[in-house]
């Protein structure tokens, strides 16, 4: 009987060498054998049917959703973004999201697919701390949130405002002066403020202090226990990093699907809701990201980028058409949800840019 190596099988079947090794270890390739530290496979072996693509919503039967409302969240665009998911052929077995934000795409993918490795990152330290705490200390977090909810919901508006301001002040104090010993409390405050503030908006001033006023919700759900526990379970094998998107370069390879959702380029002079952190993302930063995308493209990764469409307000603005000229650009309809002027909310187009 003639044999081929795992690398040769991977090239023949169009999947990763790592995936071939997994199939061998699961006894899904007849007569495959381990010789030394490598697998050998009969040259006549057929590629096994990849069952992972049929595991739609069967990851322990739990579908998870974002635990925060996030400006620029991609919930409304999921039906468009999921058209790009490249997991069905079994070659793409990793996922990276270097601007994770509220994680709408992340949680959609975690709900639908069992991948080998998942990497998320963001520059917002309080956001990433919350991901860490949900993954590692969800029961204590749930306890703190349940306590806040039981106190807040029965209050009248005046007492709610006082309680909200107290928690906002405490959050900012921990943000500036806190250490790891208060990370669980800081995560609980992050979720509380997100669920009770105006429009669920996370915004900081130039000093880095959260400054959003209280919203007008009748009975906000501050502690969604079932979803938090489900999210915790899904995050157990996710690599969570608080760093610049460039840090993902070491993770990204030809077996990776990458979704970049950077702070959007403002399409009006007053569009300032991109201030999720103290660091603003200007045109120079957008250009640097486009160069990084090109570098990851050369590695063989499958990539999708989302951003605002400048042509909503200026038909002559070719900024993204120029910096992503070597990639495919699709304009999709979206609804602008955050604007202090309700009349300025409504249908616009956004960009989905891909290298495949």
Residue pairs with C-beta under 8 A, 6 or more apart in sequence:
1 31
1 42
1 43
2 42
2 43
2 44
3 33
3 40
3 41
3 42
3 43
4 12
4 40
4 41
4 42
4 43
5 38
5 39
5 40
5 41
6 17
6 20
6 21
6 24
6 38
6 39
6 40
6 41
7 17
8 41
9 20
9 41
9 45
10 16
10 17
10 19
10 20
12 47
13 20
13 47
14 89
14 91
15 47
15 50
15 89
15 90
15 91
16 91
16 93
16 254
16 255
18 93
18 116
18 255
19 90
19 91
19 93
19 116
19 255
20 29
20 39
20 41
21 39
22 116
23 29
23 32
23 48
24 32
24 34
24 39
24 41
28 48
29 41
29 42
29 45
29 48
30 42
30 45
31 41
31 42
31 45
32 39
32 40
32 41
32 42
32 45
33 39
33 40
34 40
50 88
50 89
50 90
52 87
52 90
52 113
52 114
53 87
53 88
53 90
53 113
55 112
55 113
55 114
56 112
57 63
57 111
57 112
59 110
59 111
59 112
59 113
59 114
59 234
60 233
62 111
62 230
62 233
62 234
63 111
63 230
64 107
64 110
64 111
64 227
64 230
64 231
64 234
65 104
65 107
65 227
66 73
66 75
66 102
66 103
66 104
66 107
67 102
67 130
67 134
67 191
67 224
67 227
67 228
67 231
68 102
68 127
68 130
68 190
68 191
68 194
68 200
68 202
69 102
69 194
69 195
69 199
69 200
69 201
70 101
70 102
70 103
70 104
70 200
70 202
71 199
71 201
71 202
71 203
71 273
71 274
71 276
71 338
72 101
72 261
72 263
72 264
72 273
72 274
73 101
73 102
73 104
74 81
74 102
74 104
74 105
74 261
74 306
75 104
76 334
76 335
76 337
77 306
77 332
77 334
77 350
77 352
78 104
78 105
78 108
80 330
80 332
80 352
81 105
81 259
81 304
81 306
81 352
82 108
84 302
84 304
84 352
84 354
84 356
85 109
85 112
85 113
85 257
86 92
86 257
86 302
86 356
87 93
87 109
87 113
87 115
87 257
91 255
92 255
92 256
92 257
92 302
93 115
93 116
93 117
93 255
94 115
94 116
94 117
94 118
94 119
94 251
94 252
94 253
94 255
94 256
94 257
95 106
95 109
95 115
95 117
95 118
95 119
95 256
95 257
95 258
95 259
96 118
96 119
96 120
96 248
96 251
96 252
96 256
96 257
96 258
96 259
97 103
97 105
97 106
97 119
97 120
97 121
97 258
97 259
97 260
97 261
98 119
98 120
98 121
98 122
98 245
98 247
98 248
98 258
98 260
99 121
99 122
99 245
99 260
99 261
99 262
99 263
100 106
100 120
100 121
100 122
100 127
100 131
100 261
101 122
101 127
101 261
101 276
103 120
103 131
105 259
105 261
106 118
106 120
107 231
107 234
109 115
109 118
110 118
110 234
110 235
110 238
111 234
116 255
117 237
117 239
117 251
118 237
118 238
118 239
119 238
119 239
119 241
119 248
119 251
120 131
120 238
120 239
120 240
120 241
121 128
121 240
121 241
121 242
121 243
121 244
121 245
121 247
121 248
122 128
122 242
123 242
123 243
123 244
123 277
123 279
124 202
124 242
124 276
124 277
125 242
126 175
126 186
126 187
126 190
127 190
127 202
127 276
128 240
128 241
128 242
129 183
129 186
129 187
129 190
129 242
130 186
130 187
130 190
130 191
131 235
131 240
132 183
132 187
132 240
133 141
133 183
133 184
133 187
134 141
134 187
134 228
134 231
134 232
134 235
135 232
135 235
135 236
135 238
135 240
137 184
138 228
138 229
138 231
138 232
140 184
141 184
141 187
141 188
141 191
141 228
142 223
142 225
142 228
142 229
144 184
144 185
144 188
145 188
145 191
145 192
145 222
145 223
145 228
146 223
146 225
148 167
148 188
148 192
148 222
148 223
149 221
149 222
149 223
151 163
152 160
152 163
152 164
152 192
152 196
152 220
152 222
153 219
153 220
153 222
155 163
160 196
160 214
161 214
164 193
164 196
164 197
164 214
165 214
167 189
167 192
167 193
168 193
168 210
170 189
171 186
171 189
171 190
171 193
171 210
172 209
172 210
174 182
174 185
174 186
174 189
175 186
175 208
175 209
175 210
176 208
176 209
178 186
191 222
192 222
193 210
193 212
194 200
194 202
195 217
195 220
195 221
195 222
196 214
196 215
196 217
196 220
196 222
197 212
197 213
197 214
197 215
198 212
198 213
198 214
198 215
198 216
199 212
199 215
199 337
199 338
200 215
201 212
201 273
201 338
202 210
202 212
202 276
203 210
203 211
203 212
203 273
203 275
203 276
204 210
204 211
204 275
204 276
204 277
204 278
205 211
206 278
207 278
208 277
208 278
239 251
241 247
241 248
245 260
245 262
245 289
245 292
246 292
248 258
249 292
249 295
249 296
252 258
252 296
252 299
252 301
253 299
253 300
253 301
254 299
254 300
254 301
256 301
256 302
257 301
257 302
257 303
257 304
258 296
258 301
258 302
258 303
258 304
259 303
259 304
259 305
259 306
260 289
260 293
260 303
260 304
260 305
260 306
261 305
261 306
262 281
262 285
262 286
262 289
262 305
262 307
263 274
263 276
263 280
263 281
264 271
264 274
264 307
264 308
265 281
265 283
265 286
265 307
265 308
265 310
265 319
265 320
266 272
266 274
266 308
267 308
267 309
267 310
267 312
267 313
267 348
268 313
273 338
274 280
274 281
283 319
286 307
286 319
286 320
286 323
287 323
289 305
290 323
290 324
293 303
293 305
293 324
293 327
293 355
294 326
296 303
297 303
297 327
297 355
301 355
302 354
302 355
302 356
303 327
303 354
303 355
303 356
304 352
304 353
304 354
305 324
305 327
305 351
305 352
305 353
305 354
306 350
306 351
306 352
306 353
307 320
307 350
307 351
307 353
308 350
308 351
309 320
309 331
309 348
309 349
309 350
309 351
310 317
310 318
310 319
310 320
311 317
311 331
311 349
312 348
312 349
320 329
320 351
320 353
321 329
324 353
327 353
327 354
327 355
328 353
328 354
328 355
328 356
329 351
329 352
329 353
330 351
330 352
330 353
330 354
331 349
331 350
331 351
331 352
332 349
332 350
332 351
332 352
333 347
333 348
333 349
333 350
334 347
334 348
334 349
334 350
335 345
335 346
335 347
335 348
336 344
336 345
336 346
336 347
336 348
337 345
338 345
339 345
